[in-house]
Amino acid sequence: MQIIAQILFVIALVAGIGFFARNIKRVIRNVKLGKKVDRSDRPGERFAKMARVALGQSKMVKRPIAGLLHIVVYVGFIIINIEVLEIIIDGIFGTHRIFSFLGGFYDVLIFSFEILAFLVFVGVVLFWIRRNTINIKRFLSRELKGWPKNDANYILYFEMVLMILFITMNAADYQLQLNGADHYASEAGIMGSFPVSQYLLPLLDGMSNATLIIIERAAWWLHILGILFFLNYLYYSKHLHIILAFPNVYLSKLTRMGKMDNLEAVQKEVQLMMDPNADPFAAPAEGEDEGEPEKFGASDIFDLNQVQLLNSYTCTECGRCTSECPANQTGKKLSPRKIMMDTRDRVEEVGEIINKNGKFEDDGKQLLDDYILREELWACTTCNACVEACPIGIDPLSIILDMRRYLVMEQSAAPNELAIAMTNIENNGAPWPYNQMDRLNWAEEK
């Protein structure tokens, strides 16, 4: 019977990890649909930023209540899952609490796991209350209706159940050890320290060892299967950021926030214009193929770079960007969070077409207009508040700017006020409709 359990466990483990690996490959493939971008510079600074922001959660605590709760849940969930390693070894080899040979250190580990499990459970309950009963504006936006709201709650329910199963498993195990049950009792004494689960012992009082074993095994199996299910649910959930936050922060911009990227093709033209020795009619250098003119800006996900697509998958949908956005605060349609969610939805839609047909076939849709409205793009003040607010280095502004560039440079579709200002700059050297000779007349006015 034991060997059958071990075989079933190995099958479940291989299937769970295999399915997860397949989904991660799909994420990587989808991210590579974007243009390549070089972010290999200043590796030391990038690693330091990743350690500070992604691992150290430095930007989360700017909002103390949510930040503290998130750190408790984050640290607790990560450390508790060290115990999963013991479960995997026990499941494969049919052992029981294989790390118990560590003695007093093992007691400290189990003690810590139980305290953290309790804190995680409390933190998750408080998160659920904040999200569902307190009218926090950033959780009430239109883009969080339906699946996004349900997804956030499903994750909270998962974490609650996993912590309950962990404590229940330990309580039944502890009682079996006290009863001296075969396979559970140890000559060295009690294996582990159970500061939380010991309070469940009155509920187990009077149960036979057979019943306790059923409870312990059921909780054990449901706990590990729940973790494997949770692992694979990440791909379909906003909680993919648990994994992607680290590469996302590492690859984030290190330049000043106010510095905007130049289009290489335009930059070359300007350099040519400013070079008095350049021959504008010279033939291209040997081996240099001009090819088709580069598309200006972005209208679909293929025009964005790979870091921008990674940003979309990493978005936690926390809404800090939107709550800091001045355009959103004044009632405009723009929501930086929605920009990222729309981008991810479009990437996933393209990915599904590739899954079905083996390659992308034009579906008559694009990111611009079908997902992100022009009104949203032009509402942005380019203040970088959304970039500064994001706790994991996501840059919604870069997508907005690239799509604006497409509208202006490919479609000449700038709003009338902006078109007039650009025309005045071209003709008068200033956004106002005054002759250049009259630009300093104001200084002589009394």
C-alpha positions in Angstrom: 0.0 0.0 0.0 2.9 2.4 0.8 4.6 1.8 -2.5 1.3 2.7 -4.3 1.1 6.0 -2.4 4.7 6.7 -3.3 4.0 6.0 -7.0 0.9 8.2 -7.0 2.8 11.0 -5.3 5.6 10.9 -7.9 3.0 11.0 -10.7 1.3 14.0 -9.1 4.6 15.8 -8.6 5.9 15.2 -12.1 2.5 16.2 -13.6 2.3 19.3 -11.5 5.9 20.5 -12.2 5.6 19.5 -15.9 2.5 21.5 -16.4 4.0 24.5 -14.6 7.1 24.2 -16.9 4.9 24.2 -20.0 3.1 27.4 -18.8 6.4 29.2 -18.0 7.7 28.3 -21.5 4.5 29.9 -22.9 5.1 33.0 -20.9 8.7 33.2 -22.2 7.6 32.7 -25.8 4.9 35.4 -25.4 7.3 37.9 -23.9 9.7 37.2 -26.8 7.0 38.4 -29.2 8.2 41.9 -28.3 11.3 43.7 -29.7 14.6 42.9 -28.1 16.0 45.5 -25.7 19.4 45.6 -24.1 19.3 45.9 -20.3 22.7 44.2 -19.7 24.3 47.4 -18.4 25.3 48.1 -14.8 24.6 44.5 -13.5 25.8 45.3 -10.0 23.3 48.2 -9.7 20.6 46.0 -11.1 21.2 43.2 -8.6 21.2 45.7 -5.8 17.9 47.1 -6.9 16.4 43.6 -7.3 17.5 42.7 -3.7 16.2 46.0 -2.3 12.9 46.2 -4.2 11.8 42.7 -5.2 13.3 40.7 -2.2 13.4 43.5 0.4 9.9 44.9 -0.4 11.3 48.4 0.1 8.5 50.2 -1.9 5.7 48.2 -0.3 6.1 49.8 3.1 5.4 53.3 1.7 1.8 52.4 2.5 2.5 50.9 6.0 -0.7 48.9 6.7 -0.8 47.1 3.3 3.0 46.9 3.2 3.3 45.3 6.6 0.6 42.7 5.8 2.1 41.9 2.5 5.6 41.4 4.0 4.1 39.0 6.7 2.2 37.0 4.0 5.2 37.1 1.6 7.9 36.0 4.1 5.6 33.5 5.8 4.4 31.8 2.7 8.0 31.6 1.3 9.5 30.2 4.5 6.7 27.8 5.2 7.2 26.3 1.8 10.7 25.2 2.9 8.7 22.5 4.7 7.4 21.4 1.2 10.9 20.1 0.6 10.4 17.7 3.5 7.0 16.7 2.3 8.4 15.9 -1.2 11.2 13.7 0.2 8.8 11.9 2.5 6.3 11.4 -0.4 9.0 10.0 -2.7 10.7 7.7 -0.2 7.8 6.9 2.1 9.6 8.4 5.2 8.1 10.5 7.9 9.5 13.9 8.9 12.9 13.1 7.3 14.5 16.2 8.7 13.7 15.4 12.3 17.3 14.1 12.8 18.2 17.8 13.1 16.9 17.6 16.7 16.6 21.0 18.4 17.0 22.9 15.2 14.1 20.9 13.7 12.0 22.0 16.7 12.8 25.6 16.0 11.9 25.2 12.3 8.5 23.6 13.0 7.9 26.2 15.7 8.7 29.0 13.2 6.6 27.5 10.5 3.5 27.3 12.7 3.8 30.9 14.0 4.3 32.1 10.4 1.3 30.0 9.2 -0.8 31.6 11.8 0.4 35.1 10.9 -0.2 34.4 7.2 -3.7 33.2 7.9 -4.4 36.4 9.9 -2.8 38.6 7.2 -4.9 36.9 4.4 -8.1 37.4 6.4 -7.3 41.1 6.8 -6.5 41.4 3.1 -9.9 39.8 2.3 -11.6 42.3 4.6 -9.8 45.3 3.1 -10.6 44.1 -0.4 -14.3 43.1 0.1 -15.8 45.1 2.9 -13.8 48.4 3.1 -14.6 50.7 0.2 -11.0 51.4 -0.9 -11.3 53.2 -4.2 -8.5 51.4 -6.0 -10.3 48.1 -5.5 -13.6 49.5 -7.0 -12.3 50.5 -10.4 -14.1 49.3 -13.5 -11.2 47.1 -14.6 -11.5 45.0 -11.4 -15.0 43.9 -12.1 -15.6 40.2 -12.7 -12.6 37.9 -13.1 -9.9 40.2 -11.7 -11.8 40.6 -8.4 -12.7 36.9 -8.2 -9.1 36.0 -9.0 -7.8 38.1 -6.1 -10.3 36.4 -3.7 -9.5 32.9 -5.0 -5.8 33.4 -4.1 -6.8 34.5 -0.6 -9.0 31.5 -0.2 -6.3 29.2 -1.4 -3.8 30.6 1.1 -6.3 30.3 4.0 -7.0 26.7 3.1 -3.4 25.8 2.7 -2.5 27.2 6.2 -5.5 25.4 7.8 -4.4 22.1 6.2 -0.8 22.7 7.4 -1.9 23.3 11.0 -4.4 20.4 10.9 -1.8 18.0 9.5 0.6 19.0 12.3 -2.1 18.7 15.0 -3.0 15.1 13.9 0.7 14.2 13.6 1.4 15.6 17.1 -1.5 13.6 18.6 -0.3 10.4 16.9 3.2 11.0 18.2 1.8 11.4 21.7 -0.2 8.1 21.2 3.0 6.3 20.2 1.5 5.3 16.8 3.7 3.2 14.5 5.6 5.3 11.8 4.8 8.5 13.8 6.5 8.0 17.2 10.2 8.3 17.6 12.5 7.0 20.3 14.1 10.4 20.4 10.9 11.9 21.6 8.4 14.3 19.9 9.5 15.4 16.4 8.9 19.1 16.2 7.4 21.9 18.3 3.8 22.8 17.7 2.9 26.1 19.4 -0.3 26.6 17.3 -1.6 23.1 16.3 -1.4 22.0 20.0 -4.5 24.0 20.6 -6.4 21.8 18.2 -5.7 18.7 20.3 -8.9 18.9 22.3 -10.8 18.5 19.0 -8.9 15.3 18.4 -9.3 13.9 21.9 -10.8 10.4 22.0 -10.2 9.6 18.3 -8.6 6.3 17.4 -5.2 6.2 15.8 -6.8 5.0 12.6 -9.0 8.0 12.4 -6.1 10.3 13.2 -4.0 8.8 10.5 -6.8 9.4 8.0 -7.0 13.1 9.1 -3.2 13.5 9.0 -2.9 11.8 5.6 -5.8 13.6 4.1 -4.4 17.0 5.3 -1.0 16.0 4.0 -2.2 15.0 0.6 -4.5 18.0 0.2 -1.7 20.3 1.4 0.8 19.2 -1.2 -1.7 18.8 -4.0 -3.0 22.3 -3.1 0.5 23.7 -3.5 0.9 22.0 -6.9 -2.5 23.4 -8.0 -1.6 26.8 -6.6 1.7 26.7 -8.5 -0.1 26.0 -11.8 -2.8 28.5 -11.1 -0.2 31.3 -11.0 -0.1 31.3 -14.8 -3.7 32.3 -15.0 -3.5 34.7 -12.1 -2.1 38.1 -11.3 0.0 36.3 -8.7 2.5 35.3 -11.4 4.4 38.3 -10.0 5.6 36.0 -7.2 8.1 34.6 -9.8 8.4 37.4 -12.3 8.9 40.3 -9.9 12.7 39.5 -9.7 13.6 39.6 -13.4 11.1 42.5 -13.8 12.9 44.7 -11.3 16.3 43.6 -12.5 15.4 44.7 -16.1 13.7 47.9 -15.1 15.1 51.3 -16.2 18.0 52.8 -14.3 17.9 56.1 -16.1 16.3 59.2 -14.7 12.5 59.0 -14.8 12.1 62.2 -16.8 14.4 60.9 -19.6 12.4 59.6 -22.5 13.8 57.2 -25.1 14.6 58.5 -28.5 13.6 56.7 -31.7 16.8 55.5 -33.3 15.7 56.3 -36.8 14.6 59.8 -35.9 17.8 60.4 -33.9 19.9 59.4 -36.9 18.0 61.8 -39.1 18.5 64.7 -36.6 22.3 63.9 -36.3 22.5 63.9 -40.0 20.8 67.3 -40.2 23.1 68.8 -37.5 26.3 67.5 -39.1 27.6 70.2 -41.4 29.9 67.7 -43.2 27.3 65.1 -43.8 26.1 64.4 -47.4 22.4 63.8 -47.3 22.5 62.3 -50.8 25.3 59.9 -50.1 24.7 56.2 -50.9 24.4 53.8 -47.9 27.7 52.3 -46.7 28.6 49.0 -48.2 26.8 46.1 -46.5 24.3 48.5 -44.9 20.8 47.6 -46.0 18.2 50.3 -45.5 15.3 47.8 -45.7 11.8 48.9 -44.9 11.4 52.1 -42.8 11.0 51.3 -39.1 7.5 51.7 -37.8 7.1 54.6 -35.5 5.6 53.9 -32.1 3.4 51.0 -31.2 -0.1 49.9 -32.2 0.0 46.3 -31.1 2.1 44.1 -28.8 4.6 43.2 -31.5 5.7 46.9 -31.5 6.4 46.9 -27.8 9.7 45.6 -26.4 10.2 42.5 -24.3 10.5 44.3 -21.0 7.2 46.0 -21.6 5.5 42.7 -22.2 7.2 41.2 -19.1 5.8 44.2 -17.2 2.3 43.2 -18.3 2.7 39.7 -17.0 4.2 40.9 -13.7 1.5 43.4 -12.9 -0.1 42.7 -9.5 -3.2 44.7 -10.2 -2.7 46.4 -6.8 -3.8 49.7 -8.3 -1.2 51.9 -6.6 -0.3 53.3 -10.0 -3.9 54.3 -10.7 -4.5 55.7 -7.2 -1.5 58.0 -7.7 -2.4 59.0 -11.3 -3.5 62.7 -11.4 -5.5 62.1 -14.6 -7.5 59.3 -12.9 -8.0 61.4 -9.8 -9.7 64.1 -11.9 -12.1 61.7 -13.5 -10.3 60.9 -16.7 -10.6 57.4 -18.2 -6.9 56.7 -17.9 -5.9 53.9 -15.4 -2.3 52.8 -15.7 -3.3 49.5 -14.1 -5.8 49.0 -17.0 -3.1 49.8 -19.5 -1.0 46.9 -18.1 -4.0 44.5 -17.8 -5.1 45.3 -21.4 -1.6 44.7 -22.7 -1.4 41.3 -20.9 -4.9 40.3 -22.2 -3.8 41.1 -25.8 -0.5 39.1 -25.4 -2.5 36.2 -24.1 -5.0 36.5 -27.0 -2.1 36.4 -29.5 -0.5 33.5 -27.6 -3.7 31.5 -27.8 -3.8 32.0 -31.6 -0.2 30.7 -31.8 -1.1 27.7 -29.6 -4.0 26.9 -32.0 -2.4 27.5 -35.4 1.3 27.1 -34.6 1.9 30.7 -35.7 0.2 34.1 -35.4 -2.5 34.8 -38.0 -4.0 38.3 -38.2 -7.2 38.3 -36.2 -8.2 41.8 -37.2 -7.5 43.2 -33.8 -4.7 45.3 -32.2 -3.9 46.8 -28.8 -4.8 50.3 -29.9 -8.6 50.9 -30.1 -9.6 47.3 -29.4 -8.1 47.3 -25.9 -6.7 50.7 -25.1 -8.7 53.8 -26.1 -7.1 56.9 -27.5 -8.9 59.0 -24.9 -7.0 57.0 -22.2 -3.6 57.7 -23.9 -4.1 61.4 -24.3 -5.3 61.8 -20.7 -1.8 61.0 -19.4 0.3 63.9 -18.1 3.6 62.0 -18.4 4.3 62.8 -14.7 5.8 59.3 -13.9 3.6 59.0 -10.8 2.5 55.5 -11.8 6.1 54.4 -12.4 7.2 55.8 -9.0 4.2 54.1 -7.2 4.7 50.6 -8.6 6.3 48.4 -6.0 8.0 46.1 -8.5 9.3 48.5 -11.2 6.5 48.4 -13.8 6.5 51.2 -16.4 3.0 51.9 -17.8 4.2 55.3 -19.1 6.5 53.7 -21.7 3.6 51.9 -23.3 1.5 55.1 -23.4 4.3 57.1 -25.0 5.0 54.4 -27.6 1.3 54.3 -28.6 1.1 58.1 -28.7 4.1 58.1 -31.0 2.3 55.8 -33.4 -0.8 58.0 -33.4 1.3 61.2 -34.1 4.0 59.9 -36.4 2.1 57.2 -38.3 -1.5 58.4 -38.3 -1.1 62.2 -37.7 -3.9 61.7 -35.2 -2.8 64.0 -32.4 -5.5 66.0 -30.7 -6.2 69.3 -32.3 -4.7 71.3 -29.4 -1.5 69.4 -29.6 -1.4 69.6 -33.4 -1.6 73.4 -33.2 1.1 73.5 -30.6 3.5 71.4 -32.7 2.7 73.4 -35.8 3.6 76.6 -33.9 6.8 75.0 -32.6 7.8 74.1 -36.2 7.0 77.6 -37.6 7.7 79.9 -34.6 10.0 78.0 -32.4 7.4 78.1 -29.6 4.0 76.6 -28.9 2.3 80.0 -29.1 1.1 81.6 -32.3 3.6 84.5 -32.2 6.3 85.5 -34.6 9.8 84.7 -33.3 10.7 88.4 -33.4 7.9 89.1 -30.9 8.7 86.4 -28.4 10.4 88.8 -25.9 7.9 91.6 -26.2 6.4 90.6 -22.8 9.7 91.7 -21.1 9.1 95.3 -22.2 5.5 95.4 -21.0 4.9 97.4 -17.8 
